[in-house]
Amino acid sequence: MPALLLLFLTLAALLSCAGPATEPSTEPAIEPAIEPAIGPPAEPPKQPPILRLENDRHTAPIQRIATDARGRWIASASHDKTLRLWDAASGKLLRTWRLPIGDGDEGKLYAVAMDPKGDWIAAGGWDRDDSIYLLERASGRLLQRLGGLENVINHLCASPDGRWLGVSLGGDDGVRVFEAAKTDSQYRFRQVFADRGYGAASYGCAFDPDSQRLVTSSWDGKLRLYRRSSGEFRRIEEARPGGGKQPYAVAFHPQGTRIAVGFGDTTAVQVVDGRDLTPRYAADTGGIEEGNLGSVAWSADGERLFAGGRYHDGSGCPVLTWDDGGRGARFRWRAADNVVMALDPLPGGNLAVGAADPALLVLDARGRKRVDLRVRIADLRGQYENFRLSADGRQAAFGLGYGGKDPVRFDLASRRLERDPSDNRSKGITPLAAPRTEAAGLTPRNWKNDTNPELNGKPLVLEPYEIARSLAIAPDGERFVLGTEWSLRLFDDRGKELWRRDVPGVAWGVNISGDGRLAVAAFADGTIRWYRLADGEPLLSLFVTDDAKDWVLWTPGGYYDASPGGDRLIGWHVNNGKDALADFYPVGEMRKCFYRPRVVAQVLTELDEAKAIDNALAKAGQPATPVSPQDCR
């Protein structure tokens, strides 16, 4: 799975603010210019609509950001599978792009670049056809799709003159360069260069101020420097920068004389020569031992060096700054609560920051927040024993804040949300139970934030780099659910996997109802989801806003119940093929077809959505819901 290394780097330390590098290939594989792998648009089979959260903010980590040269706009690419454009001065959301998506990781965005003039934006990530999407900023239309890039798109970089687009790829597939040619006011991109001589994934690329040199990083431990000569890009240098084994982000100094390097495996920040990659100096990171400072950037005037990453100082993940171009005193700017994923300089010493909270920030030259766009979802990290269920699974208690803070209780029977709930029987409130994590004959270990969970001393098999986050043992003591970065898994008492389900985000909490019928999980996207324990079939999903004012509860088929106005929080994503942008229909616009509280109420009784629909609608004398949301508009 080519995106595993990227996902591991992104999510490995979400509680606090990387796989091994392989030996590089000894044979370079630089190719001459070729035509891009576009081909005629293919009309794929029609895909069913997909229900998605929507609250005008990102709901999953922001992996990358990009800005124009004048600092007017910020584009953000997120694991929530949306690309968004913001006004850099006010933080106003200007546009949301919905690219083709699918189940699991399909459609997650890991990379974005913007033409310095702001004419076009490029985005890519996990896509079965390994595609880059080129978009016109002003109109929002899709200009072109570049497919067949051979691996996940980890990073994109635009040259200062807007002519070149660099692409860093996963696996050992190296780097590509595309030329952006404008004819009759229409941009078209064609591949002009490829270097496949890499020994591991590339996560960074940057052009020099003259747009003649390109530097890339790779987890094979090397930086590579290319120069455009006689109309072609050629590799002229490669070197191990020191400081770490996994160079991640790279940034050219505004004068082109130096390159800053951040690492995925250490807190070092190195500066190398921009002409031959020889070491110049290292920024002072003394006393910073944990995490990393993988993201780096220079201020627009080159006087300051910035870095951030998984380093957590106890109050959050800061941006570190050094005067004198990285040689001087170190300062700490308060930034995100979670991993600092991306940095991009803005004019006047300002800095744009993308974080895994998710958060999008603009800091001024003194580190003060001028724009602070935080997630509007519950922070379900660290729930553990605070994630509690009634015996029948119809009541769930959880915290809207980290570690179970700001507790609420949701009652599915009455569809009532209560703040600061109590288990006091004298008040007539049903007691709720925390997840069971030990039982006779079952001794799970290393299930909390670890890649090597065990049962009775034997390893449980996960994907490489997959991190266990939560666990709950069934009432019979013979099965347990393990929540991880990427899945929910049910195991038996011998450690045999019985079922596995892909999940919408990290499974921070999991519990099993006392009657043994339901598994319920709390996810990083702010949702609580109910599953049939026998086979993992999804049954219901609940989203509560972080202020507990609104909620929406829905079935996999889209039937829903909601607080007044809560139906604005989800909608149908409708793909229109690989070569077109998707449509989005808020469920509130289709209330007459999909607002069915009776269906929602029946799902946990029947443990089957189809039976719940038949029973509830038959009793109410209501017609069946149209298959397609478009039919309901």
N, C-alpha and C positions, 0 to 999 in steps of 0.2 A: 504494500500500500504506500504509494510514493509520498503522501502527505504526512506520514507518521512523525517524521523528524520535526517538521514545522509545527504540528500540533503539540508535540512534546515540549518544544521550546516555549510555545505560547502559553500553555496551560499548566505546566508542571508545578508552578509555585503560586497558583491563584490564591491559596490561603495566605501567603506571605507577600506578597506584592506582586537530557540531551544525549542524544545518542552519540556513540563513539565515532570519531572520524575514521574513514577507511584510507588505505594507502592509495595515493594518486596513481592514475594511469601514467605509464612511462612513455606512451606514444601519443603525441599531439594529434588532434583531429580537427584541423582548421579547414573550413570549406569555403570555396568561392561563392560569389553572389548567386542566389537561386531565386526563383519565383516563389511567393508565399503559397502555403498549402491551404488554398481557399476552396476551390472547386465550386460547382454549381450548388445552389441551395437545395438541400434535401428536405422533403416534407415528411417528418417523422410521424409515427402513429400518434393520434390525439392522446394527450395525457390528462388524467383527471385533475380537477382543480385541487389546490393545496391550501389548507388553512394556515394563516400566518399571523403572528402578533404584529401590531402596529400602534405606536404611540408617539410618533414624530421624533423619536430618538432611536439610537441603536439599542438593541436588546442583547447583544453579545459583544465580545471583545472587538475593539477597533484595531485591526492588524497594521494598517498603513494609512498615511495621510499624504496629501500633495497640495501644493499651492502654486499660484501664478507668480511671476517675477515681481509684480507690484503689490502683492499681498492682499488682493481684493477677495479672493475666494479660497476656500479649503474644501477639498474632496476627501472623503473618508470611506475606506473599504473595511467591511466587517464580516465576522463569522455569522452574523444574522442574515447573510445573503443579500444585503442591500448595499448600494453605493449611494452616498448622499453628498449634496453640495450645500455649503454653508457660506453666509456672508461673514467674512473674517472680522469685521469691525463690530457687528451687532450679535453674531451668533444665530441669526435668523436662518431657518431651513429654507433653502431656495428650490431644491428639487430632490426627489428620490427616484433612482433608477432601479428597476427590477429586471434582472437578467434571467435567462433560463435557469431553473433549479430542479432538483429532484430530491429523493430520499437521502438520508444520511448526510455525508459531507458534500454531495453534489450541489454546487452553486455557492459554496462558501468563498468569500473574497479575501485574498491574502495580499493583493498588490494593487497599487494605483499610481499613476503618473499623470501630470498635467503639463500641457504645452505652456511654456513661459508666458506667452501672450494670452493664455486662457482660451484658445480656440477649441482645443480638443482634450479629451480625457481618456486615458487607457486604463482598463481594469481587468483583472484575471485572478485565478485561484485554482480551486479544485473543480475540474470540469472533465467529463469523460472524453471529450474531444480535445482537451488541453488547449482551450481557446483564450484569446485576448479579445476584449470588446472595445472598439473605438467609438467614442461618443462625441457629438458636438455639444459643447457646453451651453451655448446660447439657446438653441432650439430643443435640446435634449434628445435629438434623434440619434439612432444608431447609424454610424457611418460605415462600419465594416466589422466583420468578425474574422480574426486570423486563427485558423484551427490547425490541429496537427502539430503542436509544439513539442510533443513527445513526453512531456512530464508536467507536473504541477507547476504553476507560475508562482514563484516565491516572491519576486520583487520586480518592479518596473522603474525605469528612470528615463527622464526626458533630457535631452541635451539643451543647454542654454539658448542655442539658436533655433530650437524647435524642430530641427531637421531629423534627429535620430531618436529612436526609442530602443533602450537597452532592456533585455529580458534575462533575469536569473531564474534558472530552472532547478527542479528537484532531481533526486537521484544523482546520476553522474552525467547528466545531459547538458551541463555547461551553460553557455550564454548564447544569445542571439541578438542581432541588431537589425532593426527595420528602419527604412527611410520613409519619412512622411513627405510625400510630394503633393503639391497643390496645383490643380488644373481647373480653370473655370470655377474658382471658388469652392472646389470639391477636393477634400483630402483623400488620398489613397496611399496605403502602406504596402511596402514590399520588403521582403527579407533580403538583406545584402551581405550578411555575415553570420557564420555559426562556428563555434569552437566547442567540440564535444570531448576535448581532452581533459576532463575533470575526474577526480577520484571520489567525489562526494557532492552533495547538494550545494548550490550557490544561493546565498541569502541576501547579497548586496551588490549593487552596481551604482556607479556615479560617473558623470562626464566632467571634464575640466571646464573652466570658464570659456575656453576657446572652442569647445565642442570637437576637439581633435584627439583627445585622449579619453579612454574609458578604463576604469579600474573595477575589478570584481573581487568578491570574497568567496571562499568555499570552505566547507567543513573538512576538506582534505588537508586543511592547514595553510593553504596558500592564498596569497593575493596575486592577481594577474593584471598586467598593464598592457593596454592595446593603444596603438597610434594609427590614425588615418594617414596613409601615405599612398600617393599615386592613385587616389580614388578608392582605396581599399583599407579596411581595418586589418592590422597585423599585430600579433602578440610580440611585444618587445622585451618584456621582463616578467619574471615570476619569482616570488620570494615568500618565505615564512616570516611573518612580521614579529614574532616573539610576543610574549605577553599572554598567549593562550593558544590552544590547539584548534579552536573553532572560531575563526574570524567571521563576524556576522555583518554588521553595518559598516559602510565606508562612506566618507564624505570628503570631497575636494575643498581645500581652502579657496576663498574667493579670488586669490591671486594665482591659484593653480600650482603653487610651489610645494604644498604639503597635502597629505591625506590622513585623516583621522580614522582610526579603526577601533570598533567595539567588538567584544567577544561574547560567545554564548556560554562559555565554560569558566570564565574568570571575571573579576572586577577590574581588570586592566583596561586602560585606554591608551593606545599607542599612536604616535604620529610618525609617519614615514615620508620619505622624499617623494614628491609628486612626479619626478622624472625617471627615477630608477628603483624606487621602493626600498631604498636603504633606510635603516632606522635613524630617526632624528632625536626624539625624546619621548618620554612617557609622562602623562599627566599624573599629578600626585593623588593616588587613591589609598594612601596609607590609612590603616584602621578599618578599611571596608573589606570584609572578608567573605560575607555571604551574598548569594545571588549572582548577578552580573550587571554590567553596564553596557549591554549590547547595542543600544541605539545611540548614535552620535550625530552631532551637527555643529557647524560653525555659525556664529552670528553673521549677519549680512555684511558687516564691515570687517570680519575676520579677527576682531580683537578678542572674542570670547570663544571658548570651546564648551559645548554642552554634551552631557551624557546622562542616560537613564536606562533602567531595565528592571530586573527582578530584585535589585537591591532595595531592602525595606529598612527604614531607620527606626522602626517602632511606632511611628505615627502614620506611615504611609510610604509610598514609593516616590522619592523626590527626583527632581532634576538637579544634577550637579553642574556647576559652572566654574570655569577657570579663567582668570584674567591672562593677559599677555599671550593670547593664542594658545593657551593650555600649559604655559610654563609657570604661570603665576599662582596667586592664592586661590584656594578652593572655597566656593560658597554653595549653600544648599537652598534650593527653592522648593517650597511645598508644592506638590503637584497632584498626583493621583493617589487613590487608596489602593490601587492594584498595579500590576506590571505596566511600566512605561514602555509602550510598544513602538512608538515612532516619534521623531522630532523633525521639524521643518522650520527653517528660519523665515522670519518676516522682516520687512523693512523697519528701520528705527530701533533695532536691537530686540524686537519682539520675537516670540517663539511660539509656534503651534505644537501642541502635544496631543498624541492619541494614546489612549490607555485601555487596559483590559477591563476596567470597571463595569461597563464601558464609560469612558469620559472623553470629551473633546475640550481642550483648554487653549486659551491664548494668554500667554504671560508677557507682561511688558518688560522693559529693560531693567527693571528693579525686582522682577519676579512676582509682581502683583497680578492677580487674575483679572483680565479684562473680559474674557469669555469663559464661562464655566458651565458646560452642558453635560450634566450628569444623567445617569440612567434613571428612568422612572419606574423601576421594577423593584420588587422585594429582593433583598440580599439574603439568599438562602444558604450562604456558606456557614459551616460550623454549627448546623442545627443539632445533629446527633440526638441526645436524649430529649431535646426540646421539640422534636418532631413527633407528635403524639396522635394516636388514633383511638376512636371508640371501638368497641368489640365488633360492631358490624361494619366499620369503615366509613360510616356516613358522616362522622364528625372528625375534623382534622384540626389540630392546633400547631402553629408554627410561628416563628418570628419574622417580622418584616425587615429586621436588621440583622447584621452579622452576629453569629453566636446565639441566635434565638431572641435577641432584643426586640422590643416593641411587639409583644405576642398578640396574636389574634386567633380566633376560633371560627371555623366555617362549618355550618350545619347544612348538609345537602338536603335533608328532609324539609326544612323550612326555608332553605336558601337564605340564611341569615348570617351576616358577618358580625362578629362581636370582638371588640378590642379588649385587651387586658383580661382574658378569661381566667376563671378559677375552677378548680376541680372539687370545690366544696360541695359535698352531697347535700348539705342543709339548704343550699340554694337551688336544689333540684337540677343541678348540672351533672350530666353523665361523666363519670371519671374517664380519663383518657390514659392510654398506656404508651410508654416510651418503647422504642425498638428493643427487642431481646437480642443480646449479642453473645450470650453463652448458654449452653445447654449440656445435659449429661451426654457424654460421648461426642460432643462437637466442641472443638477448641479452635476457633479461627484466630489467626494472628496476621499482623501486617496488613490489615484491611483498611487502615486509616492513612491515606496519603502515601501510599507505597506501591511500587511496581511489582512486588513479589509477595502477594498474599498467600497464606497457607491455611490448610485445614488439617488439624492433627499432625502437624509436622511435614505434610506433603504439599508441594506447590499447587496452586490453582492456575490453570493455563489461561493467560490473557494474551492480547496482541502485544507485539514489541512496543515498549514505551507507554502502554496503557496503565493508568494509575487508578488503583482502588481508592474509593472515597467514603463509602458507607456500607453498612451491612445490617441485616435483620434476619433473625431465625424464626421459622414458622412455629405455630403452637404445637405441632406434632413432634418438634425437635428433630425431624428427619430431612428437612430442606431449609435452605436459606437463600436470600436474595443479596447479591453483591452489586452495589452501584459504583460505576467507574466514570472515567472521563468520557467514554464513548458509548457505553451500553449499560443495560440492566441484564443480569444473568441469574438464573435460578440453578442452584446446585443441589444434589442429593447429599446424604450423609457420608458418602465415599468420595465426594469431590467431583462427581460426574456432572457435566453441564446438561441440564434438562431443556432449557431454552435461553435464547438471547434476543434482546431487542435493542436496536439503535435508539439513541435518545437525543433530545433537542439541545442538550447542554450537559455540563457536568452534573452527575447525580450526587448532590451534596448531602441529601438525606433520604433514607428509605425506611419503611415500616411495613408490617404485615398485620392485617386485621385479626382480632382475637378469634374470629370464627374460621380463619384460615382460607377465606375465599378471595381476598384482595391483597395485592401488593400496591403500595402507594409511595411515590417518590417526589422529592423536591429538587427542582433543577435550576441550573444557572440562569436560564432565561426568565426566571421568576414564576414559573408554573408549578402547580401541584398536579400530578397525574395519577389516575387510578388504572390498574391493570388486573386482568383475571389471573390469579396466581397459577392456575392449572397449566396455562399455556402462554401467558404473557400478552394476551390480546388486549390492546388499548380500549378503555371504556369511556373515561371522562377526563377532561382537562380543566383546571381552574387557574385563572389569572386574577390577582388582586393588585391594585396599584399600591405604590409604596406609602401613600398617605391613608390607605384603607377606605378611600371614598368611593371607589368604583371596583366592580368585579364582573367577570364574565365566565360562564361555565358552559362547556360545549362537548358534544360527542364527536367521534372521528368523522361522521358523515355531515357535520355542520349544524345539527340542531343545537339550539342554545337557549340559555336563560341568562339574564343579566340584571344588574342594578340599573336604575334610570341613567341612560347615557353610556352604560358600560359596553354596549354593543359596538362602540366606535373602536374598541381595542383589538379586534380581530377582523380579518377579511380573507377573501379568496384570492390567491395568486393563481393566475391562469396563464400557463405557457403558450406561446404562439409559434413554437419551433425554435431551432437553434439560431436562426438568422433574423430574429425579431425580438423586440422587447416584450416583456410579459404585461398583462393587464392586472389590475387589482380592484376588487370590489368589496368595500366594507360590508360586513354582514348586516349592519343597520339599514342598508339600502334594500335589503331583501327580507326584511322582518316578516312580511306576510307569508313567506314560504318557510323560513327557518326558525322563527321564534316559537319554540315548542317546549315549554316548561314541563308538560306532561311526559314527553319522551325522555327528557333529561332525568326526571324523577324516577322513571321506570328502569333505567339502565342498570343500576346496581342491584335491583331486585331480580332482573332476568339474567344479568351477567352476559347480555347479548344485545347489541344495538338493534339488530333486525327485529328481534322479538319485542323489544321495547317499543319500536316504531309501530309494529302491527297492533299491539295491545293498546297503546295510548291513543293512536289516531283513530282506531276503530271505535273506542269508547267516546271520543270527542266528535266523531263524524267528520273528521278533517281529511282533505285529500293528501295524497303522497307528495313529498317534496320533489320538484324537478331535479333531474339528474345533474344538469348543468346550472350553475348560478346565473349564467347569461340569460337562461330562459325565464328567470324570475324577475328580471329588471323591468 
